[in-house]
Amino acid sequence: MTPPSANQHKPLLMVLTSHASKGDGGGPTGFYLAEVTHPLAVLEAAGFTIEFASIQGGEPPVDGLDLNDVTNARYWNDSRFRAAIANTQRLDALDASKYAAIFFTGGHGAMWDFPTSRAVQSMTRDLFEAGGAVAAVCHGPAALVNVTLSDGSYLVAGKNLSAFTDDEERAVKLDNIVPFLLASTLSARGAHHHGAANWTANVVVDGRLVTGQNPQSATGVGEALRDLLLVQPSCYR
């Protein structure tokens, strides 16, 4: 059977943090640009439509604005992309049934507003239980630490996944700044966390859950999500 084409699918929702500082009055942060642009390049090349949302809506703060990165520069200099990023939808105003997948991008800001967002929790649960895919990269899996399913269990319980490791957090000297260590907390929720050496690309797929460890994993998460969605049955379209 020929796999469905991307344009037969519902759009994908890419979610960005709205949190701009590391802790209270700490250094600036936000969403990490390459963790948006690299998977976006993969997904758009495959024909998927991507919409953008953030916790507060509007223009979220950007981190990792490295324009020596060719993919970053291409998107940052694209007026359509910049307009979309400047006018993200507010997550709590959206309907999960509209989307085939939700993708949580990283950046340290995600550690503060993703875990406590009721919209993150309800959108993720509703989409996942309806048969959609959930993806996240680097600190994006912070969105998953408090998501429970309708039976009260954690979504990540028993799932294989990857996320920014405790060792990587220590390496960037933010282990005492972030509100919790991400990999350890996911493990405490029952996840089977698979870490690789620092700054090594590492993507883990468990059913409809796709996760990546760090910025180096962003392209791979996009590729894995693309491949997953292109073979989904019609109920996911």
C-alpha positions as a printed NumPy array, in Angstrom:
array([[ 0.   ,  0.   ,  0.   ],
       [ 1.337,  3.455, -0.879],
       [ 1.831,  5.676,  2.216],
       [-0.38 ,  8.77 ,  2.339],
       [ 1.189, 12.033,  1.274],
       [ 1.829, 14.767,  3.822],
       [-0.794, 17.061,  2.333],
       [-3.49 , 14.548,  3.306],
       [-2.696, 15.072,  6.981],
       [-4.004, 17.598,  9.437],
       [-1.495, 20.357, 10.251],
       [ 1.182, 19.898, 12.888],
       [ 1.426, 22.225, 15.88 ],
       [ 4.852, 23.447, 16.969],
       [ 4.843, 24.873, 20.514],
       [ 7.368, 27.428, 21.8  ],
       [ 8.097, 28.655, 25.299],
       [ 7.08 , 32.164, 26.34 ],
       [ 9.497, 32.256, 29.288],
       [12.334, 34.738, 28.791],
       [14.659, 34.375, 31.796],
       [16.67 , 31.686, 33.521],
       [15.055, 31.716, 36.93 ],
       [13.965, 34.947, 38.589],
       [15.975, 37.719, 37.014],
       [18.508, 35.353, 35.496],
       [20.072, 35.568, 32.057],
       [17.904, 35.707, 28.943],
       [16.499, 32.57 , 27.383],
       [13.524, 31.462, 25.31 ],
       [12.992, 28.945, 22.534],
       [16.148, 27.632, 20.851],
       [16.002, 28.675, 17.225],
       [17.655, 25.606, 15.669],
       [15.196, 23.35 , 17.492],
       [12.477, 25.063, 15.472],
       [14.166, 25.579, 12.119],
       [15.876, 22.219, 11.681],
       [12.801, 20.006, 12.184],
       [10.694, 22.594, 10.373],
       [12.919, 22.281,  7.293],
       [12.452, 18.502,  7.295],
       [ 8.695, 18.632,  7.804],
       [ 8.022, 21.396,  5.288],
       [10.163, 19.62 ,  2.682],
       [ 7.875, 16.602,  3.16 ],
       [ 4.815, 18.761,  2.492],
       [ 3.452, 19.166,  6.018],
       [ 1.714, 22.342,  7.148],
       [ 3.037, 23.65 , 10.464],
       [ 1.29 , 26.106, 12.77 ],
       [ 2.983, 27.858, 15.686],
       [ 1.743, 28.337, 19.224],
       [ 3.265, 29.485, 22.483],
       [ 2.124, 29.494, 26.072],
       [ 1.186, 33.181, 26.085],
       [ 0.731, 33.748, 22.355],
       [ 2.259, 36.588, 20.393],
       [ 6.023, 36.804, 19.909],
       [ 8.004, 34.431, 22.136],
       [11.605, 35.159, 23.176],
       [14.307, 33.594, 21.023],
       [17.575, 32.051, 22.188],
       [20.395, 30.49 , 20.181],
       [20.154, 33.092, 17.425],
       [23.058, 31.648, 15.459],
       [22.879, 32.961, 11.921],
       [26.059, 31.127, 10.941],
       [23.745, 28.12 , 10.918],
       [22.541, 28.029,  7.314],
       [19.073, 26.702,  8.194],
       [18.61 , 29.299, 10.917],
       [19.667, 32.074,  8.554],
       [17.344, 30.891,  5.791],
       [14.308, 30.971,  8.047],
       [15.282, 34.083, 10.025],
       [15.568, 36.004,  6.764],
       [12.206, 34.694,  5.544],
       [ 9.499, 37.295,  6.173],
       [ 6.754, 34.666,  6.303],
       [ 8.545, 32.701,  9.014],
       [ 9.29 , 35.833, 11.012],
       [ 5.651, 36.914, 10.793],
       [ 4.463, 33.486, 11.955],
       [ 6.871, 33.517, 14.895],
       [ 5.884, 37.062, 15.811],
       [ 2.2  , 36.11 , 15.93 ],
       [ 2.03 , 32.677, 17.534],
       [-1.342, 31.413, 18.636],
       [-2.04 , 31.108, 22.346],
       [-1.978, 27.412, 23.167],
       [-5.019, 27.432, 25.436],
       [-7.151, 28.816, 22.589],
       [-6.562, 25.817, 20.313],
       [-8.416, 22.557, 19.704],
       [-6.305, 19.397, 19.809],
       [-8.576, 17.628, 17.33 ],
       [-7.376, 19.949, 14.567],
       [-3.815, 18.587, 14.606],
       [-2.051, 15.38 , 13.616],
       [ 0.859, 16.004, 15.986],
       [ 2.175, 18.374, 18.602],
       [ 5.886, 19.22 , 18.701],
       [ 7.448, 20.828, 21.779],
       [10.619, 22.73 , 20.96 ],
       [13.359, 23.315, 23.505],
       [15.292, 26.202, 24.925],
       [15.754, 26.611, 28.658],
       [12.608, 28.719, 28.953],
       [10.582, 25.547, 28.447],
       [11.68 , 24.34 , 31.874],
       [ 9.606, 27.041, 33.542],
       [ 6.35 , 27.358, 31.611],
       [ 5.818, 24.015, 29.844],
       [ 5.441, 21.806, 32.952],
       [ 2.936, 24.063, 34.716],
       [ 0.747, 24.852, 31.705],
       [-2.708, 23.294, 31.889],
       [-3.024, 23.866, 28.153],
       [ 0.097, 21.783, 27.541],
       [-1.31 , 19.001, 29.671],
       [-4.806, 18.963, 28.167],
       [-3.708, 19.436, 24.535],
       [-1.108, 16.687, 24.808],
       [-3.474, 14.244, 26.503],
       [-6.343, 14.913, 24.112],
       [-4.209, 14.663, 20.989],
       [-2.357, 11.55 , 22.135],
       [-5.519,  9.728, 23.217],
       [-7.114, 10.573, 19.867],
       [-4.254,  8.792, 18.095],
       [-2.004, 11.761, 17.276],
       [ 1.755, 11.937, 17.644],
       [ 3.704, 13.786, 20.336],
       [ 7.25 , 14.981, 19.686],
       [ 9.735, 16.983, 21.73 ],
       [13.417, 17.862, 21.616],
       [16.061, 18.894, 24.155],
       [14.194, 20.772, 26.947],
       [10.917, 20.348, 25.049],
       [10.178, 17.106, 26.949],
       [ 9.649, 19.33 , 30.004],
       [ 6.139, 19.567, 28.545],
       [ 5.628, 15.885, 29.321],
       [ 6.56 , 15.702, 33.   ],
       [ 3.049, 16.481, 34.28 ],
       [ 0.886, 15.119, 31.446],
       [-1.495, 12.454, 32.702],
       [-3.84 , 10.318, 30.643],
       [-7.539,  9.857, 31.357],
       [-6.779,  6.889, 33.612],
       [-4.546,  9.075, 35.796],
       [-1.246,  7.534, 34.677],
       [ 1.622,  9.639, 33.404],
       [ 1.882,  9.668, 29.628],
       [ 5.617,  8.94 , 29.868],
       [ 5.244,  6.009, 32.287],
       [ 6.771,  2.923, 30.701],
       [ 7.776,  4.866, 27.574],
       [11.238,  4.986, 26.041],
       [12.41 ,  8.55 , 25.472],
       [15.328, 10.959, 25.427],
       [15.747, 14.503, 26.72 ],
       [18.471, 16.943, 27.75 ],
       [20.509, 14.923, 30.203],
       [21.525, 15.793, 33.737],
       [25.172, 15.674, 32.601],
       [24.467, 18.175, 29.829],
       [22.709, 20.455, 32.316],
       [25.754, 20.315, 34.579],
       [28.038, 20.958, 31.601],
       [26.276, 24.25 , 30.858],
       [26.317, 25.087, 34.596],
       [22.566, 25.479, 34.882],
       [21.833, 22.436, 37.029],
       [21.33 , 24.715, 40.055],
       [19.284, 27.251, 38.078],
       [16.636, 25.128, 36.376],
       [13.649, 24.25 , 38.577],
       [14.363, 20.51 , 38.201],
       [16.642, 18.155, 36.299],
       [14.674, 17.028, 33.279],
       [15.989, 13.525, 32.655],
       [15.804, 12.584, 36.342],
       [12.259, 13.896, 36.637],
       [11.064, 12.017, 33.573],
       [12.607,  8.856, 35.014],
       [10.819,  9.516, 38.307],
       [ 7.55 ,  9.621, 36.349],
       [ 8.249,  6.099, 35.113],
       [ 9.901,  6.883, 31.776],
       [12.803,  4.819, 30.456],
       [15.241,  7.61 , 29.687],
       [17.958,  6.818, 27.153],
       [20.871,  9.224, 27.313],
       [23.845,  9.408, 24.983],
       [27.188, 11.189, 25.355],
       [26.905, 14.963, 25.718],
       [26.018, 16.789, 22.491],
       [25.51 , 13.531, 20.595],
       [22.477, 13.224, 18.321],
       [20.051, 10.831, 20.005],
       [16.45 , 10.237, 18.907],
       [14.102,  7.72 , 20.519],
       [10.779,  6.621, 19.034],
       [ 8.261,  4.704, 21.143],
       [ 5.004,  4.261, 19.277],
       [ 3.583,  7.742, 18.716],
       [ 6.096,  9.421, 21.053],
       [ 9.203, 10.911, 19.388],
       [11.9  , 12.575, 21.502],
       [15.422, 13.904, 21.048],
       [18.166, 14.665, 23.541],
       [19.666, 18.004, 22.526],
       [19.992, 20.539, 19.692],
       [22.047, 18.034, 17.733],
       [18.948, 15.797, 17.697],
       [16.552, 18.364, 16.236],
       [16.826, 17.267, 12.611],
       [16.501, 13.617, 13.599],
       [13.327, 14.282, 15.577],
       [11.861, 16.018, 12.536],
       [12.801, 13.055, 10.35 ],
       [11.369, 10.517, 12.787],
       [ 8.11 , 12.458, 13.138],
       [ 7.861, 12.794,  9.358],
       [ 8.359,  9.077,  8.859],
       [ 5.852,  8.218, 11.576],
       [ 3.133, 10.446, 10.171],
       [ 3.6  ,  9.302,  6.59 ],
       [ 2.596,  5.763,  7.527],
       [-0.236,  6.613,  9.906],
       [-3.644,  5.176,  8.983],
       [-6.41 ,  7.456,  7.822],
       [-7.783,  8.111, 11.32 ],
       [-4.754, 10.328, 11.977],
       [-5.41 , 12.505,  8.956]])
